[in-house]
Amino acid sequence: MAIPDRELEHSSLSGLFTRDGITVEVQIYRFAGTADAWVLEVVDQEGSSTVWTESFFTDQAAHKAFLRAVEKDGMGQFLELGETLH
């Protein structure tokens, strides 16, 4: 049985983020019209993505997790090839 495509709701905190000459796209989203937890994904300039394995109760919590990761490990962590889980 196929699962129908569902529309996503993107947080206003999603968008481009640049530091140390590296730009990534921060995507914070959940299924539209639900109270589901937010997903955090970071996409680099080559289209590779890093997806957090945990979900977040608020989009603000997801954004803070992204900023903590940048402060802790720098922007280079998002330039690895292939999809990675954080």
PDB file of N, CA, C and O in Angstrom:
ATOM      1  N   MET A   1       0.846  -1.169   0.000  1.00  0.00           N
ATOM      2  CA  MET A   1       0.000   0.000   0.000  1.00  0.00           C
ATOM      3  C   MET A   1       0.896   1.238   0.000  1.00  0.00           C
ATOM      4  O   MET A   1       1.793   1.356   0.835  1.00  0.00           O
ATOM      5  N   ALA A   2       0.659   2.146  -0.920  1.00  0.00           N
ATOM      6  CA  ALA A   2       1.456   3.368  -1.026  1.00  0.00           C
ATOM      7  C   ALA A   2       1.010   4.382   0.023  1.00  0.00           C
ATOM      8  O   ALA A   2      -0.171   4.491   0.351  1.00  0.00           O
ATOM      9  N   ILE A   3       1.975   5.107   0.530  1.00  0.00           N
ATOM     10  CA  ILE A   3       1.686   6.184   1.474  1.00  0.00           C
ATOM     11  C   ILE A   3       1.579   7.478   0.670  1.00  0.00           C
ATOM     12  O   ILE A   3       2.509   7.832  -0.054  1.00  0.00           O
ATOM     13  N   PRO A   4       0.462   8.184   0.789  1.00  0.00           N
ATOM     14  CA  PRO A   4       0.313   9.410   0.001  1.00  0.00           C
ATOM     15  C   PRO A   4       1.298  10.484   0.454  1.00  0.00           C
ATOM     16  O   PRO A   4       1.681  10.547   1.622  1.00  0.00           O
ATOM     17  N   ASP A   5       1.699  11.331  -0.505  1.00  0.00           N
ATOM     18  CA  ASP A   5       2.569  12.458  -0.164  1.00  0.00           C
ATOM     19  C   ASP A   5       1.822  13.382   0.773  1.00  0.00           C
ATOM     20  O   ASP A   5       0.622  13.612   0.626  1.00  0.00           O
ATOM     21  N   ARG A   6       2.557  13.906   1.741  1.00  0.00           N
ATOM     22  CA  ARG A   6       1.958  14.839   2.688  1.00  0.00           C
ATOM     23  C   ARG A   6       2.672  16.170   2.587  1.00  0.00           C
ATOM     24  O   ARG A   6       3.885  16.223   2.379  1.00  0.00           O
ATOM     25  N   GLU A   7       1.923  17.232   2.733  1.00  0.00           N
ATOM     26  CA  GLU A   7       2.494  18.568   2.679  1.00  0.00           C
ATOM     27  C   GLU A   7       3.280  18.845   3.958  1.00  0.00           C
ATOM     28  O   GLU A   7       2.887  18.427   5.047  1.00  0.00           O
ATOM     29  N   LEU A   8       4.388  19.552   3.807  1.00  0.00           N
ATOM     30  CA  LEU A   8       5.218  19.896   4.952  1.00  0.00           C
ATOM     31  C   LEU A   8       5.011  21.358   5.329  1.00  0.00           C
ATOM     32  O   LEU A   8       4.782  22.215   4.475  1.00  0.00           O
ATOM     33  N   GLU A   9       5.097  21.614   6.609  1.00  0.00           N
ATOM     34  CA  GLU A   9       5.092  22.974   7.144  1.00  0.00           C
ATOM     35  C   GLU A   9       6.535  23.311   7.508  1.00  0.00           C
ATOM     36  O   GLU A   9       7.156  22.616   8.312  1.00  0.00           O
ATOM     37  N   HIS A  10       7.061  24.369   6.918  1.00  0.00           N
ATOM     38  CA  HIS A  10       8.435  24.789   7.189  1.00  0.00           C
ATOM     39  C   HIS A  10       8.424  25.933   8.198  1.00  0.00           C
ATOM     40  O   HIS A  10       7.624  26.864   8.100  1.00  0.00           O
ATOM     41  N   SER A  11       9.315  25.844   9.152  1.00  0.00           N
ATOM     42  CA  SER A  11       9.453  26.888  10.164  1.00  0.00           C
ATOM     43  C   SER A  11      10.014  28.161   9.540  1.00  0.00           C
ATOM     44  O   SER A  11      10.771  28.114   8.571  1.00  0.00           O
ATOM     45  N   SER A  12       9.629  29.294  10.111  1.00  0.00           N
ATOM     46  CA  SER A  12      10.203  30.571   9.678  1.00  0.00           C
ATOM     47  C   SER A  12      11.685  30.663  10.054  1.00  0.00           C
ATOM     48  O   SER A  12      12.386  31.556   9.579  1.00  0.00           O
ATOM     49  N   LEU A  13      12.163  29.756  10.893  1.00  0.00           N
ATOM     50  CA  LEU A  13      13.576  29.711  11.268  1.00  0.00           C
ATOM     51  C   LEU A  13      14.424  28.972  10.234  1.00  0.00           C
ATOM     52  O   LEU A  13      15.650  28.952  10.337  1.00  0.00           O
ATOM     53  N   SER A  14      13.782  28.371   9.247  1.00  0.00           N
ATOM     54  CA  SER A  14      14.500  27.713   8.156  1.00  0.00           C
ATOM     55  C   SER A  14      15.123  28.776   7.265  1.00  0.00           C
ATOM     56  O   SER A  14      14.627  29.898   7.171  1.00  0.00           O
ATOM     57  N   GLY A  15      16.216  28.404   6.615  1.00  0.00           N
ATOM     58  CA  GLY A  15      16.833  29.329   5.670  1.00  0.00           C
ATOM     59  C   GLY A  15      18.326  29.127   5.574  1.00  0.00           C
ATOM     60  O   GLY A  15      18.885  28.200   6.160  1.00  0.00           O
ATOM     61  N   LEU A  16      18.965  30.010   4.826  1.00  0.00           N
ATOM     62  CA  LEU A  16      20.405  29.918   4.629  1.00  0.00           C
ATOM     63  C   LEU A  16      21.131  30.426   5.867  1.00  0.00           C
ATOM     64  O   LEU A  16      20.695  31.370   6.526  1.00  0.00           O
ATOM     65  N   PHE A  17      22.252  29.773   6.167  1.00  0.00           N
ATOM     66  CA  PHE A  17      23.088  30.147   7.310  1.00  0.00           C
ATOM     67  C   PHE A  17      24.530  30.097   6.838  1.00  0.00           C
ATOM     68  O   PHE A  17      24.973  29.088   6.290  1.00  0.00           O
ATOM     69  N   THR A  18      25.259  31.179   7.048  1.00  0.00           N
ATOM     70  CA  THR A  18      26.651  31.258   6.617  1.00  0.00           C
ATOM     71  C   THR A  18      27.541  31.580   7.801  1.00  0.00           C
ATOM     72  O   THR A  18      27.250  32.469   8.601  1.00  0.00           O
ATOM     73  N   ARG A  19      28.629  30.838   7.894  1.00  0.00           N
ATOM     74  CA  ARG A  19      29.670  31.116   8.884  1.00  0.00           C
ATOM     75  C   ARG A  19      30.970  30.529   8.348  1.00  0.00           C
ATOM     76  O   ARG A  19      30.975  29.471   7.720  1.00  0.00           O
ATOM     77  N   ASP A  20      32.058  31.221   8.603  1.00  0.00           N
ATOM     78  CA  ASP A  20      33.386  30.760   8.193  1.00  0.00           C
ATOM     79  C   ASP A  20      33.462  30.464   6.699  1.00  0.00           C
ATOM     80  O   ASP A  20      34.178  29.554   6.281  1.00  0.00           O
ATOM     81  N   GLY A  21      32.733  31.224   5.899  1.00  0.00           N
ATOM     82  CA  GLY A  21      32.765  31.048   4.452  1.00  0.00           C
ATOM     83  C   GLY A  21      31.982  29.848   3.942  1.00  0.00           C
ATOM     84  O   GLY A  21      32.054  29.523   2.757  1.00  0.00           O
ATOM     85  N   ILE A  22      31.240  29.190   4.812  1.00  0.00           N
ATOM     86  CA  ILE A  22      30.451  28.011   4.435  1.00  0.00           C
ATOM     87  C   ILE A  22      28.975  28.362   4.595  1.00  0.00           C
ATOM     88  O   ILE A  22      28.556  28.849   5.645  1.00  0.00           O
ATOM     89  N   THR A  23      28.196  28.111   3.554  1.00  0.00           N
ATOM     90  CA  THR A  23      26.762  28.355   3.596  1.00  0.00           C
ATOM     91  C   THR A  23      26.018  27.032   3.507  1.00  0.00           C
ATOM     92  O   THR A  23      26.313  26.198   2.651  1.00  0.00           O
ATOM     93  N   VAL A  24      25.054  26.849   4.395  1.00  0.00           N
ATOM     94  CA  VAL A  24      24.191  25.665   4.378  1.00  0.00           C
ATOM     95  C   VAL A  24      22.741  26.133   4.438  1.00  0.00           C
ATOM     96  O   VAL A  24      22.452  27.269   4.813  1.00  0.00           O
ATOM     97  N   GLU A  25      21.851  25.245   4.067  1.00  0.00           N
ATOM     98  CA  GLU A  25      20.424  25.514   4.194  1.00  0.00           C
ATOM     99  C   GLU A  25      19.907  24.745   5.407  1.00  0.00           C
ATOM    100  O   GLU A  25      19.982  23.517   5.451  1.00  0.00           O
ATOM    101  N   VAL A  26      19.388  25.466   6.375  1.00  0.00           N
ATOM    102  CA  VAL A  26      18.789  24.860   7.570  1.00  0.00           C
ATOM    103  C   VAL A  26      17.317  24.645   7.268  1.00  0.00           C
ATOM    104  O   VAL A  26      16.597  25.589   6.946  1.00  0.00           O
ATOM    105  N   GLN A  27      16.871  23.392   7.375  1.00  0.00           N
ATOM    106  CA  GLN A  27      15.474  23.064   7.132  1.00  0.00           C
ATOM    107  C   GLN A  27      14.874  22.512   8.420  1.00  0.00           C
ATOM    108  O   GLN A  27      15.323  21.498   8.954  1.00  0.00           O
ATOM    109  N   ILE A  28      13.858  23.202   8.899  1.00  0.00           N
ATOM    110  CA  ILE A  28      13.122  22.774  10.089  1.00  0.00           C
ATOM    111  C   ILE A  28      11.681  22.611   9.638  1.00  0.00           C
ATOM    112  O   ILE A  28      11.057  23.573   9.191  1.00  0.00           O
ATOM    113  N   TYR A  29      11.145  21.396   9.752  1.00  0.00           N
ATOM    114  CA  TYR A  29       9.817  21.136   9.197  1.00  0.00           C
ATOM    115  C   TYR A  29       9.083  20.039   9.954  1.00  0.00           C
ATOM    116  O   TYR A  29       9.669  19.296  10.742  1.00  0.00           O
ATOM    117  N   ARG A  30       7.786  19.962   9.691  1.00  0.00           N
ATOM    118  CA  ARG A  30       6.918  18.900  10.208  1.00  0.00           C
ATOM    119  C   ARG A  30       5.764  18.751   9.229  1.00  0.00           C
ATOM    120  O   ARG A  30       5.601  19.571   8.326  1.00  0.00           O
ATOM    121  N   PHE A  31       4.960  17.700   9.406  1.00  0.00           N
ATOM    122  CA  PHE A  31       3.804  17.527   8.546  1.00  0.00           C
ATOM    123  C   PHE A  31       2.801  18.644   8.815  1.00  0.00           C
ATOM    124  O   PHE A  31       2.506  18.954   9.969  1.00  0.00           O
ATOM    125  N   ALA A  32       2.282  19.244   7.758  1.00  0.00           N
ATOM    126  CA  ALA A  32       1.353  20.366   7.876  1.00  0.00           C
ATOM    127  C   ALA A  32       0.066  19.929   8.566  1.00  0.00           C
ATOM    128  O   ALA A  32      -0.425  18.818   8.363  1.00  0.00           O
ATOM    129  N   GLY A  33      -0.465  20.830   9.384  1.00  0.00           N
ATOM    130  CA  GLY A  33      -1.743  20.589  10.031  1.00  0.00           C
ATOM    131  C   GLY A  33      -1.687  19.615  11.185  1.00  0.00           C
ATOM    132  O   GLY A  33      -2.725  19.115  11.619  1.00  0.00           O
ATOM    133  N   THR A  34      -0.494  19.331  11.694  1.00  0.00           N
ATOM    134  CA  THR A  34      -0.360  18.392  12.806  1.00  0.00           C
ATOM    135  C   THR A  34       0.394  19.066  13.953  1.00  0.00           C
ATOM    136  O   THR A  34       0.950  20.155  13.810  1.00  0.00           O
ATOM    137  N   ALA A  35       0.391  18.398  15.055  1.00  0.00           N
ATOM    138  CA  ALA A  35       1.198  18.841  16.199  1.00  0.00           C
ATOM    139  C   ALA A  35       2.438  17.962  16.316  1.00  0.00           C
ATOM    140  O   ALA A  35       3.037  17.865  17.388  1.00  0.00           O
ATOM    141  N   ASP A  36       2.823  17.317  15.208  1.00  0.00           N
ATOM    142  CA  ASP A  36       4.004  16.457  15.203  1.00  0.00           C
ATOM    143  C   ASP A  36       5.239  17.255  15.597  1.00  0.00           C
ATOM    144  O   ASP A  36       5.271  18.481  15.491  1.00  0.00           O
ATOM    145  N   ALA A  37       6.240  16.540  16.047  1.00  0.00           N
ATOM    146  CA  ALA A  37       7.513  17.158  16.411  1.00  0.00           C
ATOM    147  C   ALA A  37       8.205  17.675  15.146  1.00  0.00           C
ATOM    148  O   ALA A  37       7.918  17.231  14.034  1.00  0.00           O
ATOM    149  N   TRP A  38       9.114  18.618  15.346  1.00  0.00           N
ATOM    150  CA  TRP A  38       9.855  19.231  14.249  1.00  0.00           C
ATOM    151  C   TRP A  38      11.098  18.409  13.918  1.00  0.00           C
ATOM    152  O   TRP A  38      11.729  17.837  14.806  1.00  0.00           O
ATOM    153  N   VAL A  39      11.439  18.358  12.640  1.00  0.00           N
ATOM    154  CA  VAL A  39      12.626  17.671  12.137  1.00  0.00           C
ATOM    155  C   VAL A  39      13.654  18.737  11.764  1.00  0.00           C
ATOM    156  O   VAL A  39      13.309  19.795  11.237  1.00  0.00           O
ATOM    157  N   LEU A  40      14.913  18.442  12.044  1.00  0.00           N
ATOM    158  CA  LEU A  40      16.010  19.356  11.696  1.00  0.00           C
ATOM    159  C   LEU A  40      16.903  18.682  10.664  1.00  0.00           C
ATOM    160  O   LEU A  40      17.395  17.572  10.872  1.00  0.00           O
ATOM    161  N   GLU A  41      17.101  19.371   9.554  1.00  0.00           N
ATOM    162  CA  GLU A  41      17.953  18.868   8.480  1.00  0.00           C
ATOM    163  C   GLU A  41      18.811  20.026   7.983  1.00  0.00           C
ATOM    164  O   GLU A  41      18.331  21.153   7.857  1.00  0.00           O
ATOM    165  N   VAL A  42      20.078  19.744   7.702  1.00  0.00           N
ATOM    166  CA  VAL A  42      20.989  20.747   7.160  1.00  0.00           C
ATOM    167  C   VAL A  42      21.494  20.222   5.821  1.00  0.00           C
ATOM    168  O   VAL A  42      22.005  19.105   5.731  1.00  0.00           O
ATOM    169  N   VAL A  43      21.345  21.043   4.781  1.00  0.00           N
ATOM    170  CA  VAL A  43      21.752  20.661   3.428  1.00  0.00           C
ATOM    171  C   VAL A  43      22.913  21.547   3.001  1.00  0.00           C
ATOM    172  O   VAL A  43      22.825  22.773   3.058  1.00  0.00           O
ATOM    173  N   ASP A  44      24.017  20.905   2.565  1.00  0.00           N
ATOM    174  CA  ASP A  44      25.185  21.680   2.139  1.00  0.00           C
ATOM    175  C   ASP A  44      25.051  22.123   0.685  1.00  0.00           C
ATOM    176  O   ASP A  44      24.053  21.829   0.028  1.00  0.00           O
ATOM    177  N   GLN A  45      26.058  22.828   0.193  1.00  0.00           N
ATOM    178  CA  GLN A  45      26.024  23.386  -1.163  1.00  0.00           C
ATOM    179  C   GLN A  45      25.990  22.322  -2.242  1.00  0.00           C
ATOM    180  O   GLN A  45      25.586  22.603  -3.370  1.00  0.00           O
ATOM    181  N   GLU A  46      26.409  21.103  -1.919  1.00  0.00           N
ATOM    182  CA  GLU A  46      26.413  20.005  -2.883  1.00  0.00           C
ATOM    183  C   GLU A  46      25.129  19.175  -2.829  1.00  0.00           C
ATOM    184  O   GLU A  46      24.950  18.259  -3.631  1.00  0.00           O
ATOM    185  N   GLY A  47      24.234  19.492  -1.886  1.00  0.00           N
ATOM    186  CA  GLY A  47      22.971  18.760  -1.765  1.00  0.00           C
ATOM    187  C   GLY A  47      23.012  17.615  -0.773  1.00  0.00           C
ATOM    188  O   GLY A  47      22.013  16.917  -0.596  1.00  0.00           O
ATOM    189  N   SER A  48      24.162  17.404  -0.116  1.00  0.00           N
ATOM    190  CA  SER A  48      24.237  16.364   0.918  1.00  0.00           C
ATOM    191  C   SER A  48      23.537  16.873   2.168  1.00  0.00           C
ATOM    192  O   SER A  48      23.564  18.069   2.461  1.00  0.00           O
ATOM    193  N   SER A  49      22.906  15.957   2.908  1.00  0.00           N
ATOM    194  CA  SER A  49      22.156  16.411   4.074  1.00  0.00           C
ATOM    195  C   SER A  49      22.599  15.709   5.347  1.00  0.00           C
ATOM    196  O   SER A  49      23.060  14.567   5.341  1.00  0.00           O
ATOM    197  N   THR A  50      22.437  16.443   6.430  1.00  0.00           N
ATOM    198  CA  THR A  50      22.634  15.924   7.779  1.00  0.00           C
ATOM    199  C   THR A  50      21.286  16.043   8.470  1.00  0.00           C
ATOM    200  O   THR A  50      20.722  17.133   8.568  1.00  0.00           O
ATOM    201  N   VAL A  51      20.774  14.916   8.949  1.00  0.00           N
ATOM    202  CA  VAL A  51      19.465  14.888   9.593  1.00  0.00           C
ATOM    203  C   VAL A  51      19.645  14.457  11.043  1.00  0.00           C
ATOM    204  O   VAL A  51      20.293  13.447  11.320  1.00  0.00           O
ATOM    205  N   TRP A  52      19.075  15.216  11.961  1.00  0.00           N
ATOM    206  CA  TRP A  52      19.137  14.852  13.376  1.00  0.00           C
ATOM    207  C   TRP A  52      18.219  13.658  13.606  1.00  0.00           C
ATOM    208  O   TRP A  52      17.112  13.609  13.070  1.00  0.00           O
ATOM    209  N   THR A  53      18.676  12.703  14.399  1.00  0.00           N
ATOM    210  CA  THR A  53      17.862  11.529  14.700  1.00  0.00           C
ATOM    211  C   THR A  53      16.783  11.843  15.729  1.00  0.00           C
ATOM    212  O   THR A  53      15.766  11.152  15.801  1.00  0.00           O
ATOM    213  N   GLU A  54      17.004  12.881  16.519  1.00  0.00           N
ATOM    214  CA  GLU A  54      15.976  13.280  17.474  1.00  0.00           C
ATOM    215  C   GLU A  54      15.057  14.295  16.821  1.00  0.00           C
ATOM    216  O   GLU A  54      15.456  15.006  15.899  1.00  0.00           O
ATOM    217  N   SER A  55      13.823  14.359  17.304  1.00  0.00           N
ATOM    218  CA  SER A  55      12.903  15.391  16.850  1.00  0.00           C
ATOM    219  C   SER A  55      12.720  16.382  17.994  1.00  0.00           C
ATOM    220  O   SER A  55      13.158  16.133  19.117  1.00  0.00           O
ATOM    221  N   PHE A  56      12.074  17.503  17.703  1.00  0.00           N
ATOM    222  CA  PHE A  56      12.012  18.601  18.647  1.00  0.00           C
ATOM    223  C   PHE A  56      10.567  19.052  18.847  1.00  0.00           C
ATOM    224  O   PHE A  56       9.781  19.082  17.900  1.00  0.00           O
ATOM    225  N   PHE A  57      10.223  19.401  20.087  1.00  0.00           N
ATOM    226  CA  PHE A  57       8.859  19.841  20.392  1.00  0.00           C
ATOM    227  C   PHE A  57       8.544  21.185  19.752  1.00  0.00           C
ATOM    228  O   PHE A  57       7.395  21.449  19.398  1.00  0.00           O
ATOM    229  N   THR A  58       9.563  22.046  19.600  1.00  0.00           N
ATOM    230  CA  THR A  58       9.355  23.355  18.987  1.00  0.00           C
ATOM    231  C   THR A  58      10.392  23.588  17.904  1.00  0.00           C
ATOM    232  O   THR A  58      11.464  22.984  17.908  1.00  0.00           O
ATOM    233  N   ASP A  59      10.057  24.473  16.979  1.00  0.00           N
ATOM    234  CA  ASP A  59      11.030  24.823  15.953  1.00  0.00           C
ATOM    235  C   ASP A  59      12.194  25.605  16.551  1.00  0.00           C
ATOM    236  O   ASP A  59      13.313  25.540  16.043  1.00  0.00           O
ATOM    237  N   GLN A  60      11.935  26.343  17.627  1.00  0.00           N
ATOM    238  CA  GLN A  60      13.008  27.071  18.297  1.00  0.00           C
ATOM    239  C   GLN A  60      14.034  26.111  18.904  1.00  0.00           C
ATOM    240  O   GLN A  60      15.236  26.373  18.856  1.00  0.00           O
ATOM    241  N   ALA A  61      13.560  25.006  19.471  1.00  0.00           N
ATOM    242  CA  ALA A  61      14.470  24.007  20.040  1.00  0.00           C
ATOM    243  C   ALA A  61      15.328  23.376  18.944  1.00  0.00           C
ATOM    244  O   ALA A  61      16.512  23.111  19.154  1.00  0.00           O
ATOM    245  N   ALA A  62      14.737  23.138  17.786  1.00  0.00           N
ATOM    246  CA  ALA A  62      15.497  22.586  16.662  1.00  0.00           C
ATOM    247  C   ALA A  62      16.580  23.573  16.212  1.00  0.00           C
ATOM    248  O   ALA A  62      17.716  23.177  15.952  1.00  0.00           O
ATOM    249  N   HIS A  63      16.228  24.836  16.122  1.00  0.00           N
ATOM    250  CA  HIS A  63      17.191  25.852  15.698  1.00  0.00           C
ATOM    251  C   HIS A  63      18.325  25.982  16.707  1.00  0.00           C
ATOM    252  O   HIS A  63      19.486  26.123  16.321  1.00  0.00           O
ATOM    253  N   LYS A  64      18.002  25.936  17.982  1.00  0.00           N
ATOM    254  CA  LYS A  64      19.035  26.002  19.023  1.00  0.00           C
ATOM    255  C   LYS A  64      19.977  24.800  18.931  1.00  0.00           C
ATOM    256  O   LYS A  64      21.181  24.944  19.143  1.00  0.00           O
ATOM    257  N   ALA A  65      19.441  23.616  18.617  1.00  0.00           N
ATOM    258  CA  ALA A  65      20.284  22.424  18.463  1.00  0.00           C
ATOM    259  C   ALA A  65      21.262  22.612  17.301  1.00  0.00           C
ATOM    260  O   ALA A  65      22.425  22.219  17.393  1.00  0.00           O
ATOM    261  N   PHE A  66      20.787  23.212  16.215  1.00  0.00           N
ATOM    262  CA  PHE A  66      21.673  23.500  15.088  1.00  0.00           C
ATOM    263  C   PHE A  66      22.797  24.449  15.513  1.00  0.00           C
ATOM    264  O   PHE A  66      23.968  24.201  15.227  1.00  0.00           O
ATOM    265  N   LEU A  67      22.432  25.536  16.198  1.00  0.00           N
ATOM    266  CA  LEU A  67      23.442  26.514  16.626  1.00  0.00           C
ATOM    267  C   LEU A  67      24.444  25.900  17.598  1.00  0.00           C
ATOM    268  O   LEU A  67      25.633  26.212  17.537  1.00  0.00           O
ATOM    269  N   ARG A  68      23.977  25.028  18.496  1.00  0.00           N
ATOM    270  CA  ARG A  68      24.898  24.338  19.421  1.00  0.00           C
ATOM    271  C   ARG A  68      25.881  23.473  18.650  1.00  0.00           C
ATOM    272  O   ARG A  68      27.070  23.444  18.970  1.00  0.00           O
ATOM    273  N   ALA A  69      25.390  22.765  17.630  1.00  0.00           N
ATOM    274  CA  ALA A  69      26.270  21.907  16.826  1.00  0.00           C
ATOM    275  C   ALA A  69      27.324  22.735  16.103  1.00  0.00           C
ATOM    276  O   ALA A  69      28.480  22.324  16.008  1.00  0.00           O
ATOM    277  N   VAL A  70      26.929  23.901  15.592  1.00  0.00           N
ATOM    278  CA  VAL A  70      27.887  24.783  14.911  1.00  0.00           C
ATOM    279  C   VAL A  70      28.936  25.270  15.900  1.00  0.00           C
ATOM    280  O   VAL A  70      30.128  25.262  15.592  1.00  0.00           O
ATOM    281  N   GLU A  71      28.511  25.689  17.069  1.00  0.00           N
ATOM    282  CA  GLU A  71      29.463  26.175  18.071  1.00  0.00           C
ATOM    283  C   GLU A  71      30.420  25.068  18.517  1.00  0.00           C
ATOM    284  O   GLU A  71      31.610  25.311  18.717  1.00  0.00           O
ATOM    285  N   LYS A  72      29.897  23.866  18.668  1.00  0.00           N
ATOM    286  CA  LYS A  72      30.705  22.747  19.173  1.00  0.00           C
ATOM    287  C   LYS A  72      31.669  22.200  18.117  1.00  0.00           C
ATOM    288  O   LYS A  72      32.854  22.014  18.395  1.00  0.00           O
ATOM    289  N   ASP A  73      31.165  21.941  16.909  1.00  0.00           N
ATOM    290  CA  ASP A  73      31.947  21.214  15.906  1.00  0.00           C
ATOM    291  C   ASP A  73      32.252  22.001  14.634  1.00  0.00           C
ATOM    292  O   ASP A  73      32.931  21.491  13.743  1.00  0.00           O
ATOM    293  N   GLY A  74      31.758  23.237  14.536  1.00  0.00           N
ATOM    294  CA  GLY A  74      32.038  24.065  13.363  1.00  0.00           C
ATOM    295  C   GLY A  74      31.192  23.696  12.153  1.00  0.00           C
ATOM    296  O   GLY A  74      30.446  22.717  12.165  1.00  0.00           O
ATOM    297  N   MET A  75      31.326  24.496  11.123  1.00  0.00           N
ATOM    298  CA  MET A  75      30.529  24.309   9.907  1.00  0.00           C
ATOM    299  C   MET A  75      31.040  23.168   9.032  1.00  0.00           C
ATOM    300  O   MET A  75      30.280  22.607   8.242  1.00  0.00           O
ATOM    301  N   GLY A  76      32.313  22.821   9.165  1.00  0.00           N
ATOM    302  CA  GLY A  76      32.887  21.764   8.346  1.00  0.00           C
ATOM    303  C   GLY A  76      32.199  20.423   8.512  1.00  0.00           C
ATOM    304  O   GLY A  76      32.253  19.584   7.613  1.00  0.00           O
ATOM    305  N   GLN A  77      31.552  20.210   9.653  1.00  0.00           N
ATOM    306  CA  GLN A  77      30.858  18.939   9.881  1.00  0.00           C
ATOM    307  C   GLN A  77      29.745  18.688   8.865  1.00  0.00           C
ATOM    308  O   GLN A  77      29.345  17.543   8.653  1.00  0.00           O
ATOM    309  N   PHE A  78      29.246  19.750   8.239  1.00  0.00           N
ATOM    310  CA  PHE A  78      28.147  19.602   7.291  1.00  0.00           C
ATOM    311  C   PHE A  78      28.617  19.405   5.861  1.00  0.00           C
ATOM    312  O   PHE A  78      27.797  19.314   4.948  1.00  0.00           O
ATOM    313  N   LEU A  79      29.922  19.338   5.653  1.00  0.00           N
ATOM    314  CA  LEU A  79      30.462  19.214   4.288  1.00  0.00           C
ATOM    315  C   LEU A  79      30.841  17.791   3.928  1.00  0.00           C
ATOM    316  O   LEU A  79      31.419  17.559   2.866  1.00  0.00           O
ATOM    317  N   GLU A  80      30.530  16.834   4.787  1.00  0.00           N
ATOM    318  CA  GLU A  80      30.851  15.440   4.488  1.00  0.00           C
ATOM    319  C   GLU A  80      29.961  14.938   3.364  1.00  0.00           C
ATOM    320  O   GLU A  80      28.828  15.390   3.203  1.00  0.00           O
ATOM    321  N   LEU A  81      30.477  14.017   2.605  1.00  0.00           N
ATOM    322  CA  LEU A  81      29.723  13.465   1.481  1.00  0.00           C
ATOM    323  C   LEU A  81      28.679  12.480   1.972  1.00  0.00           C
ATOM    324  O   LEU A  81      28.892  11.742   2.933  1.00  0.00           O
ATOM    325  N   GLY A  82      27.551  12.489   1.289  1.00  0.00           N
ATOM    326  CA  GLY A  82      26.480  11.543   1.603  1.00  0.00           C
ATOM    327  C   GLY A  82      25.619  12.011   2.773  1.00  0.00           C
ATOM    328  O   GLY A  82      25.951  12.977   3.459  1.00  0.00           O
ATOM    329  N   GLU A  83      24.525  11.318   2.982  1.00  0.00           N
ATOM    330  CA  GLU A  83      23.622  11.664   4.071  1.00  0.00           C
ATOM    331  C   GLU A  83      24.167  11.157   5.388  1.00  0.00           C
ATOM    332  O   GLU A  83      24.592  10.006   5.491  1.00  0.00           O
ATOM    333  N   THR A  84      24.156  12.001   6.380  1.00  0.00           N
ATOM    334  CA  THR A  84      24.612  11.611   7.711  1.00  0.00           C
ATOM    335  C   THR A  84      23.526  11.918   8.715  1.00  0.00           C
ATOM    336  O   THR A  84      22.672  12.775   8.487  1.00  0.00           O
ATOM    337  N   LEU A  85      23.568  11.220   9.815  1.00  0.00           N
ATOM    338  CA  LEU A  85      22.637  11.453  10.893  1.00  0.00           C
ATOM    339  C   LEU A  85      23.394  12.091  12.044  1.00  0.00           C
ATOM    340  O   LEU A  85      24.523  11.702  12.345  1.00  0.00           O
ATOM    341  N   HIS A  86      22.788  13.043  12.670  1.00  0.00           N
ATOM    342  CA  HIS A  86      23.448  13.766  13.746  1.00  0.00           C
ATOM    343  C   HIS A  86      22.965  13.234  15.087  1.00  0.00           C
ATOM    344  O   HIS A  86      23.402  13.712  16.134  1.00  0.00           O
TER     345      HIS A  86
END
